[in-house]
Amino acid sequence: MKRWKMLIGGEQHDARSGRTFERRSPATGEVVGVYPEADAGDVAAAVDVARRTFDEGKWSASPARVRAQILRKLADALRGQADALARHLAEEVGKPIALARGEVLAAADTFDYYGGLALDLHGDAYSQTVPDALGLALREPVGVVGVIIPWNFPLALLAWKLGPALAAGCTVVVKPSHLTPATALDTGRILLELGLPPGVFNVVTSEAENGAVAGGALVGSPLVDKIAFTGSGATGKKVMAGAAATLKKVSLELGGKSPNVVFADAPLDAAVAGAYSGIFMNTGQVCQAGSRLLVQESIADGFVEKLTATIKAKVKLGDPLDAKTNMGPIVSEAQLARVLGYIDQGKKSATLVLGGGRADDAALARGLYVAPTVFSAVPADAAIAREEIFGPVLAVQTFKDEADALRQANDTTYGLAAAVWTQNLSVALRAAKGIRAGTVWVNAYHGMGLADQMPYGGFKQSGMGRELGREGLNEYLEWKSVQIKIR
Ligand code: NAD
């Protein structure tokens, strides 16, 4: 168990009140970290220093080479310290250690990618429009960025924001989830060791009202230019409303109820494996989880049988720090109650195929473990078909033909991700174009190594703005038009 301090202006700080909060492992119930409980005054102090640092220009007007170097050194440092960082993720999130290590390495890749883009940051020139004037379109950093992140991928989702923010020359105040502050604080420590000027990267920690007190202070501050938020739709709406008072820029990455569509001609073994990882990776606590499995009627029974057999053979619930474990606990008591509530609703509206409650293994009794759960014959209007559960609960539905598949896939208020499995290229392309979601995978789930380069975000109520890729950098830049008369 470690006692942590916040990072403000390049120095470690307790909360001004001296108050702290604890994080307990969801696997064992033991305290794994103690953190300062920031109030609005602590947040204001962090924002003040981020504002001053930005306005001084030491970082915001630094050579691109300097920003690129820091980002690449950060990537290398994360790789070098991957074991320690992964341990924090496994202890706080409850995710299996191998997945945690993968998250650290993915975050390193994201920082590397934005280190490269920093070197290619440039605007545009208009020299041929009229003979006696020149237009320069400049790219400038948006300013002070407030970063608010959830607990499910605390380091990767920080990298998605911090990478482009630092590449652009912004200064940052991060408020991590109170369930998982360790990796943001460790990232701050590493950045200082690497020579990032004090005040560029600040971290405040708080659990009051599930982070609403410190998060709200960040959103409301007139000194913050932009909020980059990942979290639930309910909180996203509050963030957007709060940001309206000062008309600050907002990017929102929110939830999903993503359809995973399997046609009768799909490569079946791969589709079963994709359906499995689509919903059970990170215990289903994934914004893009394939939580709605749509299977063509003619193969549905056999497909569900194969999937169920795979789950029984593969799932190893257990201690996240044990290398053999591939599914950890639910992150918190509140989230556990939510997931079990949905399972109870599912039992009333659909057919329970597998699981259906807490794991019954006595060895897991101290942890917040839920058995992997599958429901079939799920009606379109059932809560488990429409609402984001954020747990290991799969809703299986069937479709008749291509038109029916697309109609059902789009029958959701969300639009974060989708997958389609078929060997027919025309069907795949029509589905990829027809499904209203920010990412569509064909014959895969959860991507295939293209993530950093491609824009990521949601249609409909899954969010606004895009992260990753060049679009992710644009979110942290302003355009400035300079018009010059030639006399
Ligand atoms: P959450 O909305 O409860 O919290 C997200 C963050 O907002 C936390 O840091 C929290 O402390 C803070 N917060 C809470 N109230 C606030 C307020 N009033 N003002 C400002 N900040 C506030 O979400 P969570 O439970 O931490 O994470 C799960 C959710 O995140 C799921 O809905 C999931 O789909 C979503 N998510 C989305 C993506 C994506 O990229 N689209 C990725 C991961 C998770």
Residues whose N, C-alpha, C, O or C-beta is under 5 A from the ligand:
A	BS01	NAD	I148 I149 P150 W151 K175 P176 S177 H178 E209 N210 G211 A212 G215 G216 T230 G231 S232 G233 T235 K238 E253 L254 G255 G256 C287 S462
